[in-house]
Every structure is written in C-alpha cells, then in structure tokens.
Amino acid sequence: MILLGLTGSIGMGKSTTAQMFADEGAVVWNADEAVHRLYSPGGGAVEPVGEAFPGVVIDGAVDRTRLAEALGRDDAAFKRLEAIVHPLVAAGRAGELAEAAERGVKLAVLDIPLLFEGSGQKSFHAVVVVTASPEVQAERVLSRPGMTRERFEAILERQVPDAEKRKLADFIVETDRGLEAARDQVKAIVAAVLDPDWVSPRS
C-alpha cells in the first residue's frame, strides 16, 4: 500500500484536496479528526489531558477553547500536550492503516497539518503539499468566523513557511487556479504513484 503524506498551511485548501484523493479511491486518514475523537467523551486523551491541564475537561470532553487558553504561547505546555496526544494518535493511525491494507487498499493519504513540524515525514512514500498564493490564503482564513489577523499570524508562526514546504514536497497541488485544475493535479499524482514502475523518492 502506498502511503502519501498530505500537508499544507492553514487556508491552503487541504481538506478539499483530501476529498479529491478520496474521490479517486484513496483511503484518507485525518489527523485533526483523530484528535477530535480523542478529545470527545470516552476518548483516550480526555483523562490524561485533564490531569495535565486542570479545568480543560467539561462534561467529559476536552474543551478546545479552555485548552488553548491553558497552552497560551508556552512551548513547554505544547510539548506536554504533544507527549500525551501523539502516541495515542499514532496508535490509532497504525490500526486503521493495517485494516486498510488487509482490505487490499492500494493508496492511503494521511492528512497531517503539521507534518513537517514533526518528524513523521520519513514514514511516507511521498509527501504532497497543498498551496496557494499568500493573498488567497489570507482571504480564505480571515473570512472564517472569529478569525483575526493577530490569531492568523500566531498560527503561521507555529507552521513551517509555505515556501519551505514547497521545497520539501515530492508533489504540489495548487488550489488557487480553480477546483478542476486542482482535481487534475490530484489525478496525475494518483496515476503516478500507482504506476507499477514508480519509485518512491523517499525509499
């Protein structure tokens, strides 16, 4: 089974691109959704996160707003949270991929927003970066409810710059040229990696 890492900065159109890969028959695993499940009632992260950050668990679930307040801009707090959540996410991902492989799935796309910020890029056959112009990115993000320029810039500070992501990418999908153009790029990537003669650039 071919494993593609899919990443991109906020507002680049990564979720839409992930759906395009699903439309082409790929199994898509989403890191944000995995964390959401872990934070929900009965999720594996609720108890340990509640112990590490008192007051963030409400009605049996991790309240993301309170957690964000507890984290603030404290790098040590972020690392404590990652030490709790990352192993749980990795275990869940491994289980889902094993099940997909047993079903004979040929292509799995792992949607990971902070792929380059972590150390997981080595576990993929290739990495796809979703990108758009800075102007389009800002327009998309600032149109979201509750988003401010200050918050947007704070998020960007924690992410590898788009230009650097492009350099590290094996494939690029540009989403500022229309949906059909992006879909054509996705189809070309799927055709390339499923070609029997394709050789992973990371092997």
C-alpha positions in Angstrom: 0.0 0.0 0.0 1.3 3.4 -1.0 1.3 6.0 1.8 1.1 9.7 0.9 1.5 12.4 3.4 -0.7 15.4 2.7 0.0 18.7 4.3 -0.2 22.4 3.8 -0.5 25.6 5.8 -3.8 27.0 7.1 -6.2 28.2 4.4 -4.5 26.4 1.5 -7.4 24.0 0.7 -6.0 20.8 2.2 -9.4 19.5 3.3 -10.8 19.9 -0.2 -7.8 18.3 -1.7 -8.1 15.3 0.7 -11.6 14.8 -0.5 -10.4 14.8 -4.1 -8.0 11.9 -3.2 -10.9 10.1 -1.6 -12.9 10.6 -4.8 -10.0 8.8 -6.6 -10.4 5.8 -4.4 -7.8 6.5 -1.7 -8.4 5.9 2.0 -7.9 9.2 3.8 -6.9 9.4 7.4 -7.2 12.9 9.0 -5.1 13.8 12.0 -7.4 16.6 13.2 -10.4 14.3 13.2 -8.3 11.7 15.1 -7.5 14.3 17.8 -11.2 15.3 17.9 -12.2 11.8 18.6 -9.5 11.5 21.4 -10.9 14.8 22.9 -14.6 13.7 22.8 -16.4 11.9 25.6 -14.8 8.5 26.1 -11.8 9.5 24.1 -8.4 8.2 25.2 -6.9 11.7 25.7 -9.6 13.1 28.0 -8.3 11.8 31.3 -4.6 12.4 30.8 -5.1 15.9 29.3 -7.4 16.8 32.1 -4.8 15.7 34.6 -2.0 17.7 32.8 -4.2 20.8 32.4 -6.7 21.1 35.2 -10.0 22.8 34.2 -10.0 22.0 30.5 -12.3 19.0 30.7 -16.0 19.9 30.6 -18.9 17.4 30.5 -16.4 14.5 29.9 -14.7 16.1 26.9 -11.7 18.3 26.4 -12.8 21.9 25.8 -10.6 23.2 23.0 -11.1 26.8 23.9 -10.0 26.2 27.5 -7.1 24.1 26.3 -5.9 26.8 24.0 -6.1 29.3 26.9 -4.1 26.9 29.1 -1.5 26.5 26.4 -1.1 30.2 25.6 2.2 30.7 24.0 4.0 28.3 26.4 6.2 25.9 24.3 6.7 23.7 27.4 2.9 23.3 27.7 2.7 22.4 24.0 5.3 19.7 24.4 3.5 18.3 27.4 0.3 18.1 25.3 2.1 16.5 22.4 3.7 13.9 24.6 0.2 12.8 25.6 -1.6 13.1 22.3 0.9 12.0 19.7 1.3 8.4 20.9 -2.5 7.9 21.0 -2.8 9.4 17.5 0.0 7.2 16.2 -1.6 4.0 17.7 -5.0 4.8 16.1 -3.4 5.6 12.7 -1.4 2.3 12.7 -4.6 0.3 13.4 -6.6 2.0 10.7 -3.8 1.6 8.1 -3.4 -2.1 9.0 -7.1 -2.6 8.5 -7.0 -0.8 5.1 -4.0 -2.9 4.0 -5.9 -6.1 4.9 -8.8 -4.9 2.7 -6.4 -4.6 -0.3 -6.4 -0.8 -0.4 -3.7 0.4 -2.8 -3.4 4.1 -1.7 -3.7 5.7 1.7 -3.5 9.5 2.1 -2.7 10.8 5.6 -3.9 14.4 6.1 -1.5 15.9 8.6 -1.4 19.7 9.0 1.9 19.8 10.9 3.7 17.0 9.0 6.9 18.9 8.5 6.8 20.4 12.1 7.1 16.9 13.4 9.3 14.0 12.4 6.8 11.8 10.6 7.6 12.7 7.0 10.1 9.8 6.8 7.3 7.2 7.1 5.7 8.1 3.7 6.5 7.0 0.2 5.9 10.7 -0.9 4.6 13.9 0.5 2.1 16.2 -1.2 2.0 19.9 -0.3 -1.2 21.9 -0.9 -0.5 25.5 -1.6 -2.0 28.8 -2.8 -0.8 32.4 -3.1 -0.4 34.4 0.2 -3.2 36.7 -0.9 -5.7 33.8 -1.5 -4.6 32.1 1.8 -5.2 35.3 3.8 -8.6 35.9 2.2 -9.7 32.4 3.0 -8.6 32.4 6.6 -9.7 35.9 7.5 -13.2 35.1 6.2 -13.6 32.4 8.9 -15.8 33.2 11.9 -13.9 34.5 14.8 -10.6 34.7 13.0 -8.5 37.8 13.5 -5.3 39.0 11.8 -3.4 38.5 15.1 -4.6 34.9 15.5 -3.8 34.1 11.9 -0.3 35.4 12.3 0.1 33.4 15.5 -0.9 30.2 13.7 1.5 30.9 10.9 4.3 31.4 13.4 3.9 27.8 14.5 3.9 26.4 11.0 6.8 25.8 8.6 6.6 28.6 5.9 4.8 27.6 2.7 7.9 28.3 0.6 9.9 25.8 2.7 7.1 23.2 2.5 7.2 23.5 -1.3 10.9 22.8 -1.3 10.4 19.7 0.8 7.4 18.4 -1.3 7.5 15.5 -3.7 4.3 16.7 -5.3 2.5 20.0 -5.2 -1.3 20.8 -5.6 -2.1 24.4 -6.3 -5.6 25.3 -5.2 -5.7 29.0 -6.3 -6.3 28.1 -10.0 -9.7 26.6 -9.6 -11.2 23.2 -8.4 -10.8 21.5 -11.8 -7.2 22.4 -12.1 -6.6 21.1 -8.6 -8.5 17.9 -9.3 -6.4 17.3 -12.5 -3.2 17.6 -10.3 -4.6 15.1 -7.8 -5.5 12.6 -10.6 -2.0 13.0 -12.0 -0.4 12.2 -8.6 -2.6 9.2 -8.1 -1.7 7.8 -11.6 2.0 8.4 -10.9 2.2 6.7 -7.6 0.1 3.7 -8.6 2.2 3.1 -11.7 4.0 -0.2 -11.1 7.2 1.4 -12.3 7.0 4.3 -9.9 9.9 4.5 -7.4 9.4 6.4 -4.1 11.7 9.4 -3.8 12.0 8.6 -0.1 12.9 4.9 -0.3 
